[in-house]
Amino acid sequence: MSNKVTMVDPDMGWKYGFPKPLPKDIENEDITEWLVENGYPREVIDKWKQSVLGYLPCRYWEEEVDEKDKKTSDLT
């Protein structure tokens, strides 16, 4: 059985282990604390928020995941 998961990749996220699957319970919410908990530096987020842009740019996309794989990724 397959399922869709939303992937998130903040600016330069590869340096901090991104992209990562976004938990369903925080979709459409402010993900700042989740990003920090998952290794993204708060200083980088703060710098972007103070920039002309005013927010941290993130790419989002959906991926199909196998239920078996999803359970494994939920543990990480």
Phi and psi restraints in degrees (range 20) as a CNS / XPLOR table:
assign (resid 1 and name C) (resid 2 and name N)
       (resid 2 and name CA) (resid 2 and name C) 1.0 -106.0 20.0 2
assign (resid 2 and name N) (resid 2 and name CA)
       (resid 2 and name C) (resid 3 and name N) 1.0 160.4 20.0 2
assign (resid 2 and name C) (resid 3 and name N)
       (resid 3 and name CA) (resid 3 and name C) 1.0 -145.6 20.0 2
assign (resid 3 and name N) (resid 3 and name CA)
       (resid 3 and name C) (resid 4 and name N) 1.0 160.7 20.0 2
assign (resid 3 and name C) (resid 4 and name N)
       (resid 4 and name CA) (resid 4 and name C) 1.0 -104.6 20.0 2
assign (resid 4 and name N) (resid 4 and name CA)
       (resid 4 and name C) (resid 5 and name N) 1.0 141.6 20.0 2
assign (resid 4 and name C) (resid 5 and name N)
       (resid 5 and name CA) (resid 5 and name C) 1.0 -129.5 20.0 2
assign (resid 5 and name N) (resid 5 and name CA)
       (resid 5 and name C) (resid 6 and name N) 1.0 143.9 20.0 2
assign (resid 5 and name C) (resid 6 and name N)
       (resid 6 and name CA) (resid 6 and name C) 1.0 -88.9 20.0 2
assign (resid 6 and name N) (resid 6 and name CA)
       (resid 6 and name C) (resid 7 and name N) 1.0 124.1 20.0 2
assign (resid 6 and name C) (resid 7 and name N)
       (resid 7 and name CA) (resid 7 and name C) 1.0 -95.4 20.0 2
assign (resid 7 and name N) (resid 7 and name CA)
       (resid 7 and name C) (resid 8 and name N) 1.0 145.2 20.0 2
assign (resid 7 and name C) (resid 8 and name N)
       (resid 8 and name CA) (resid 8 and name C) 1.0 -128.0 20.0 2
assign (resid 8 and name N) (resid 8 and name CA)
       (resid 8 and name C) (resid 9 and name N) 1.0 136.9 20.0 2
assign (resid 8 and name C) (resid 9 and name N)
       (resid 9 and name CA) (resid 9 and name C) 1.0 -137.5 20.0 2
assign (resid 9 and name N) (resid 9 and name CA)
       (resid 9 and name C) (resid 10 and name N) 1.0 97.5 20.0 2
assign (resid 9 and name C) (resid 10 and name N)
       (resid 10 and name CA) (resid 10 and name C) 1.0 -72.9 20.0 2
assign (resid 10 and name N) (resid 10 and name CA)
       (resid 10 and name C) (resid 11 and name N) 1.0 166.3 20.0 2
assign (resid 10 and name C) (resid 11 and name N)
       (resid 11 and name CA) (resid 11 and name C) 1.0 -50.2 20.0 2
assign (resid 11 and name N) (resid 11 and name CA)
       (resid 11 and name C) (resid 12 and name N) 1.0 127.9 20.0 2
assign (resid 11 and name C) (resid 12 and name N)
       (resid 12 and name CA) (resid 12 and name C) 1.0 58.2 20.0 2
assign (resid 12 and name N) (resid 12 and name CA)
       (resid 12 and name C) (resid 13 and name N) 1.0 26.1 20.0 2
assign (resid 12 and name C) (resid 13 and name N)
       (resid 13 and name CA) (resid 13 and name C) 1.0 -59.5 20.0 2
assign (resid 13 and name N) (resid 13 and name CA)
       (resid 13 and name C) (resid 14 and name N) 1.0 -27.5 20.0 2
assign (resid 13 and name C) (resid 14 and name N)
       (resid 14 and name CA) (resid 14 and name C) 1.0 -57.3 20.0 2
assign (resid 14 and name N) (resid 14 and name CA)
       (resid 14 and name C) (resid 15 and name N) 1.0 -27.6 20.0 2
assign (resid 14 and name C) (resid 15 and name N)
       (resid 15 and name CA) (resid 15 and name C) 1.0 -67.9 20.0 2
assign (resid 15 and name N) (resid 15 and name CA)
       (resid 15 and name C) (resid 16 and name N) 1.0 -21.0 20.0 2
assign (resid 15 and name C) (resid 16 and name N)
       (resid 16 and name CA) (resid 16 and name C) 1.0 -121.5 20.0 2
assign (resid 16 and name N) (resid 16 and name CA)
       (resid 16 and name C) (resid 17 and name N) 1.0 19.6 20.0 2
assign (resid 16 and name C) (resid 17 and name N)
       (resid 17 and name CA) (resid 17 and name C) 1.0 89.6 20.0 2
assign (resid 17 and name N) (resid 17 and name CA)
       (resid 17 and name C) (resid 18 and name N) 1.0 13.9 20.0 2
assign (resid 17 and name C) (resid 18 and name N)
       (resid 18 and name CA) (resid 18 and name C) 1.0 -97.6 20.0 2
assign (resid 18 and name N) (resid 18 and name CA)
       (resid 18 and name C) (resid 19 and name N) 1.0 159.2 20.0 2
assign (resid 18 and name C) (resid 19 and name N)
       (resid 19 and name CA) (resid 19 and name C) 1.0 -75.2 20.0 2
assign (resid 19 and name N) (resid 19 and name CA)
       (resid 19 and name C) (resid 20 and name N) 1.0 154.6 20.0 2
assign (resid 19 and name C) (resid 20 and name N)
       (resid 20 and name CA) (resid 20 and name C) 1.0 -136.2 20.0 2
assign (resid 20 and name N) (resid 20 and name CA)
       (resid 20 and name C) (resid 21 and name N) 1.0 153.9 20.0 2
assign (resid 20 and name C) (resid 21 and name N)
       (resid 21 and name CA) (resid 21 and name C) 1.0 -71.9 20.0 2
assign (resid 21 and name N) (resid 21 and name CA)
       (resid 21 and name C) (resid 22 and name N) 1.0 134.1 20.0 2
assign (resid 21 and name C) (resid 22 and name N)
       (resid 22 and name CA) (resid 22 and name C) 1.0 -85.4 20.0 2
assign (resid 22 and name N) (resid 22 and name CA)
       (resid 22 and name C) (resid 23 and name N) 1.0 127.3 20.0 2
assign (resid 22 and name C) (resid 23 and name N)
       (resid 23 and name CA) (resid 23 and name C) 1.0 -59.4 20.0 2
assign (resid 23 and name N) (resid 23 and name CA)
       (resid 23 and name C) (resid 24 and name N) 1.0 138.2 20.0 2
assign (resid 23 and name C) (resid 24 and name N)
       (resid 24 and name CA) (resid 24 and name C) 1.0 -57.2 20.0 2
assign (resid 24 and name N) (resid 24 and name CA)
       (resid 24 and name C) (resid 25 and name N) 1.0 -35.4 20.0 2
assign (resid 24 and name C) (resid 25 and name N)
       (resid 25 and name CA) (resid 25 and name C) 1.0 -70.3 20.0 2
assign (resid 25 and name N) (resid 25 and name CA)
       (resid 25 and name C) (resid 26 and name N) 1.0 -11.3 20.0 2
assign (resid 25 and name C) (resid 26 and name N)
       (resid 26 and name CA) (resid 26 and name C) 1.0 -116.8 20.0 2
assign (resid 26 and name N) (resid 26 and name CA)
       (resid 26 and name C) (resid 27 and name N) 1.0 8.9 20.0 2
assign (resid 26 and name C) (resid 27 and name N)
       (resid 27 and name CA) (resid 27 and name C) 1.0 -61.0 20.0 2
assign (resid 27 and name N) (resid 27 and name CA)
       (resid 27 and name C) (resid 28 and name N) 1.0 142.0 20.0 2
assign (resid 27 and name C) (resid 28 and name N)
       (resid 28 and name CA) (resid 28 and name C) 1.0 67.9 20.0 2
assign (resid 28 and name N) (resid 28 and name CA)
       (resid 28 and name C) (resid 29 and name N) 1.0 19.0 20.0 2
assign (resid 28 and name C) (resid 29 and name N)
       (resid 29 and name CA) (resid 29 and name C) 1.0 -117.3 20.0 2
assign (resid 29 and name N) (resid 29 and name CA)
       (resid 29 and name C) (resid 30 and name N) 1.0 173.1 20.0 2
assign (resid 29 and name C) (resid 30 and name N)
       (resid 30 and name CA) (resid 30 and name C) 1.0 -73.0 20.0 2
assign (resid 30 and name N) (resid 30 and name CA)
       (resid 30 and name C) (resid 31 and name N) 1.0 119.8 20.0 2
assign (resid 30 and name C) (resid 31 and name N)
       (resid 31 and name CA) (resid 31 and name C) 1.0 -99.3 20.0 2
assign (resid 31 and name N) (resid 31 and name CA)
       (resid 31 and name C) (resid 32 and name N) 1.0 13.1 20.0 2
assign (resid 31 and name C) (resid 32 and name N)
       (resid 32 and name CA) (resid 32 and name C) 1.0 -54.2 20.0 2
assign (resid 32 and name N) (resid 32 and name CA)
       (resid 32 and name C) (resid 33 and name N) 1.0 -52.0 20.0 2
assign (resid 32 and name C) (resid 33 and name N)
       (resid 33 and name CA) (resid 33 and name C) 1.0 -64.4 20.0 2
assign (resid 33 and name N) (resid 33 and name CA)
       (resid 33 and name C) (resid 34 and name N) 1.0 -37.5 20.0 2
assign (resid 33 and name C) (resid 34 and name N)
       (resid 34 and name CA) (resid 34 and name C) 1.0 -63.2 20.0 2
assign (resid 34 and name N) (resid 34 and name CA)
       (resid 34 and name C) (resid 35 and name N) 1.0 -42.2 20.0 2
assign (resid 34 and name C) (resid 35 and name N)
       (resid 35 and name CA) (resid 35 and name C) 1.0 -59.6 20.0 2
assign (resid 35 and name N) (resid 35 and name CA)
       (resid 35 and name C) (resid 36 and name N) 1.0 -45.9 20.0 2
assign (resid 35 and name C) (resid 36 and name N)
       (resid 36 and name CA) (resid 36 and name C) 1.0 -63.9 20.0 2
assign (resid 36 and name N) (resid 36 and name CA)
       (resid 36 and name C) (resid 37 and name N) 1.0 -44.8 20.0 2
assign (resid 36 and name C) (resid 37 and name N)
       (resid 37 and name CA) (resid 37 and name C) 1.0 -60.8 20.0 2
assign (resid 37 and name N) (resid 37 and name CA)
       (resid 37 and name C) (resid 38 and name N) 1.0 -26.1 20.0 2
assign (resid 37 and name C) (resid 38 and name N)
       (resid 38 and name CA) (resid 38 and name C) 1.0 -100.4 20.0 2
assign (resid 38 and name N) (resid 38 and name CA)
       (resid 38 and name C) (resid 39 and name N) 1.0 17.8 20.0 2
assign (resid 38 and name C) (resid 39 and name N)
       (resid 39 and name CA) (resid 39 and name C) 1.0 101.7 20.0 2
assign (resid 39 and name N) (resid 39 and name CA)
       (resid 39 and name C) (resid 40 and name N) 1.0 0.6 20.0 2
assign (resid 39 and name C) (resid 40 and name N)
       (resid 40 and name CA) (resid 40 and name C) 1.0 -85.6 20.0 2
assign (resid 40 and name N) (resid 40 and name CA)
       (resid 40 and name C) (resid 41 and name N) 1.0 130.8 20.0 2
assign (resid 40 and name C) (resid 41 and name N)
       (resid 41 and name CA) (resid 41 and name C) 1.0 -67.7 20.0 2
assign (resid 41 and name N) (resid 41 and name CA)
       (resid 41 and name C) (resid 42 and name N) 1.0 129.6 20.0 2
assign (resid 41 and name C) (resid 42 and name N)
       (resid 42 and name CA) (resid 42 and name C) 1.0 -60.3 20.0 2
assign (resid 42 and name N) (resid 42 and name CA)
       (resid 42 and name C) (resid 43 and name N) 1.0 -33.4 20.0 2
assign (resid 42 and name C) (resid 43 and name N)
       (resid 43 and name CA) (resid 43 and name C) 1.0 -61.5 20.0 2
assign (resid 43 and name N) (resid 43 and name CA)
       (resid 43 and name C) (resid 44 and name N) 1.0 -38.3 20.0 2
assign (resid 43 and name C) (resid 44 and name N)
       (resid 44 and name CA) (resid 44 and name C) 1.0 -67.8 20.0 2
assign (resid 44 and name N) (resid 44 and name CA)
       (resid 44 and name C) (resid 45 and name N) 1.0 -42.0 20.0 2
assign (resid 44 and name C) (resid 45 and name N)
       (resid 45 and name CA) (resid 45 and name C) 1.0 -61.2 20.0 2
assign (resid 45 and name N) (resid 45 and name CA)
       (resid 45 and name C) (resid 46 and name N) 1.0 -46.6 20.0 2
assign (resid 45 and name C) (resid 46 and name N)
       (resid 46 and name CA) (resid 46 and name C) 1.0 -61.9 20.0 2
assign (resid 46 and name N) (resid 46 and name CA)
       (resid 46 and name C) (resid 47 and name N) 1.0 -39.4 20.0 2
assign (resid 46 and name C) (resid 47 and name N)
       (resid 47 and name CA) (resid 47 and name C) 1.0 -62.8 20.0 2
assign (resid 47 and name N) (resid 47 and name CA)
       (resid 47 and name C) (resid 48 and name N) 1.0 -43.0 20.0 2
assign (resid 47 and name C) (resid 48 and name N)
       (resid 48 and name CA) (resid 48 and name C) 1.0 -65.3 20.0 2
assign (resid 48 and name N) (resid 48 and name CA)
       (resid 48 and name C) (resid 49 and name N) 1.0 -40.6 20.0 2
assign (resid 48 and name C) (resid 49 and name N)
       (resid 49 and name CA) (resid 49 and name C) 1.0 -65.1 20.0 2
assign (resid 49 and name N) (resid 49 and name CA)
       (resid 49 and name C) (resid 50 and name N) 1.0 -27.4 20.0 2
assign (resid 49 and name C) (resid 50 and name N)
       (resid 50 and name CA) (resid 50 and name C) 1.0 -89.8 20.0 2
assign (resid 50 and name N) (resid 50 and name CA)
       (resid 50 and name C) (resid 51 and name N) 1.0 -2.7 20.0 2
assign (resid 50 and name C) (resid 51 and name N)
       (resid 51 and name CA) (resid 51 and name C) 1.0 -79.1 20.0 2
assign (resid 51 and name N) (resid 51 and name CA)
       (resid 51 and name C) (resid 52 and name N) 1.0 176.5 20.0 2
assign (resid 51 and name C) (resid 52 and name N)
       (resid 52 and name CA) (resid 52 and name C) 1.0 -60.1 20.0 2
assign (resid 52 and name N) (resid 52 and name CA)
       (resid 52 and name C) (resid 53 and name N) 1.0 -35.6 20.0 2
assign (resid 52 and name C) (resid 53 and name N)
       (resid 53 and name CA) (resid 53 and name C) 1.0 -65.2 20.0 2
assign (resid 53 and name N) (resid 53 and name CA)
       (resid 53 and name C) (resid 54 and name N) 1.0 -42.2 20.0 2
assign (resid 53 and name C) (resid 54 and name N)
       (resid 54 and name CA) (resid 54 and name C) 1.0 86.9 20.0 2
assign (resid 54 and name N) (resid 54 and name CA)
       (resid 54 and name C) (resid 55 and name N) 1.0 3.5 20.0 2
assign (resid 54 and name C) (resid 55 and name N)
       (resid 55 and name CA) (resid 55 and name C) 1.0 -157.9 20.0 2
assign (resid 55 and name N) (resid 55 and name CA)
       (resid 55 and name C) (resid 56 and name N) 1.0 162.7 20.0 2
assign (resid 55 and name C) (resid 56 and name N)
       (resid 56 and name CA) (resid 56 and name C) 1.0 -81.0 20.0 2
assign (resid 56 and name N) (resid 56 and name CA)
       (resid 56 and name C) (resid 57 and name N) 1.0 118.8 20.0 2
assign (resid 56 and name C) (resid 57 and name N)
       (resid 57 and name CA) (resid 57 and name C) 1.0 -71.5 20.0 2
assign (resid 57 and name N) (resid 57 and name CA)
       (resid 57 and name C) (resid 58 and name N) 1.0 132.3 20.0 2
assign (resid 57 and name C) (resid 58 and name N)
       (resid 58 and name CA) (resid 58 and name C) 1.0 -134.1 20.0 2
assign (resid 58 and name N) (resid 58 and name CA)
       (resid 58 and name C) (resid 59 and name N) 1.0 142.8 20.0 2
assign (resid 58 and name C) (resid 59 and name N)
       (resid 59 and name CA) (resid 59 and name C) 1.0 -94.3 20.0 2
assign (resid 59 and name N) (resid 59 and name CA)
       (resid 59 and name C) (resid 60 and name N) 1.0 142.0 20.0 2
assign (resid 59 and name C) (resid 60 and name N)
       (resid 60 and name CA) (resid 60 and name C) 1.0 -129.3 20.0 2
assign (resid 60 and name N) (resid 60 and name CA)
       (resid 60 and name C) (resid 61 and name N) 1.0 141.7 20.0 2
assign (resid 60 and name C) (resid 61 and name N)
       (resid 61 and name CA) (resid 61 and name C) 1.0 -156.9 20.0 2
assign (resid 61 and name N) (resid 61 and name CA)
       (resid 61 and name C) (resid 62 and name N) 1.0 160.5 20.0 2
assign (resid 61 and name C) (resid 62 and name N)
       (resid 62 and name CA) (resid 62 and name C) 1.0 -99.9 20.0 2
assign (resid 62 and name N) (resid 62 and name CA)
       (resid 62 and name C) (resid 63 and name N) 1.0 142.3 20.0 2
assign (resid 62 and name C) (resid 63 and name N)
       (resid 63 and name CA) (resid 63 and name C) 1.0 -128.6 20.0 2
assign (resid 63 and name N) (resid 63 and name CA)
       (resid 63 and name C) (resid 64 and name N) 1.0 144.7 20.0 2
assign (resid 63 and name C) (resid 64 and name N)
       (resid 64 and name CA) (resid 64 and name C) 1.0 -79.0 20.0 2
assign (resid 64 and name N) (resid 64 and name CA)
       (resid 64 and name C) (resid 65 and name N) 1.0 132.1 20.0 2
assign (resid 64 and name C) (resid 65 and name N)
       (resid 65 and name CA) (resid 65 and name C) 1.0 -128.7 20.0 2
assign (resid 65 and name N) (resid 65 and name CA)
       (resid 65 and name C) (resid 66 and name N) 1.0 145.6 20.0 2
assign (resid 65 and name C) (resid 66 and name N)
       (resid 66 and name CA) (resid 66 and name C) 1.0 -74.3 20.0 2
assign (resid 66 and name N) (resid 66 and name CA)
       (resid 66 and name C) (resid 67 and name N) 1.0 139.7 20.0 2
assign (resid 66 and name C) (resid 67 and name N)
       (resid 67 and name CA) (resid 67 and name C) 1.0 -53.4 20.0 2
assign (resid 67 and name N) (resid 67 and name CA)
       (resid 67 and name C) (resid 68 and name N) 1.0 -40.6 20.0 2
assign (resid 67 and name C) (resid 68 and name N)
       (resid 68 and name CA) (resid 68 and name C) 1.0 -61.0 20.0 2
assign (resid 68 and name N) (resid 68 and name CA)
       (resid 68 and name C) (resid 69 and name N) 1.0 -44.2 20.0 2
assign (resid 68 and name C) (resid 69 and name N)
       (resid 69 and name CA) (resid 69 and name C) 1.0 -66.7 20.0 2
assign (resid 69 and name N) (resid 69 and name CA)
       (resid 69 and name C) (resid 70 and name N) 1.0 -38.1 20.0 2
assign (resid 69 and name C) (resid 70 and name N)
       (resid 70 and name CA) (resid 70 and name C) 1.0 -61.0 20.0 2
assign (resid 70 and name N) (resid 70 and name CA)
       (resid 70 and name C) (resid 71 and name N) 1.0 -43.8 20.0 2
assign (resid 70 and name C) (resid 71 and name N)
       (resid 71 and name CA) (resid 71 and name C) 1.0 -61.8 20.0 2
assign (resid 71 and name N) (resid 71 and name CA)
       (resid 71 and name C) (resid 72 and name N) 1.0 -39.0 20.0 2
assign (resid 71 and name C) (resid 72 and name N)
       (resid 72 and name CA) (resid 72 and name C) 1.0 -65.5 20.0 2
assign (resid 72 and name N) (resid 72 and name CA)
       (resid 72 and name C) (resid 73 and name N) 1.0 -43.8 20.0 2
assign (resid 72 and name C) (resid 73 and name N)
       (resid 73 and name CA) (resid 73 and name C) 1.0 -71.1 20.0 2
assign (resid 73 and name N) (resid 73 and name CA)
       (resid 73 and name C) (resid 74 and name N) 1.0 -25.2 20.0 2
assign (resid 73 and name C) (resid 74 and name N)
       (resid 74 and name CA) (resid 74 and name C) 1.0 -65.2 20.0 2
assign (resid 74 and name N) (resid 74 and name CA)
       (resid 74 and name C) (resid 75 and name N) 1.0 -23.5 20.0 2
assign (resid 74 and name C) (resid 75 and name N)
       (resid 75 and name CA) (resid 75 and name C) 1.0 -80.3 20.0 2
assign (resid 75 and name N) (resid 75 and name CA)
       (resid 75 and name C) (resid 76 and name N) 1.0 -17.6 20.0 2
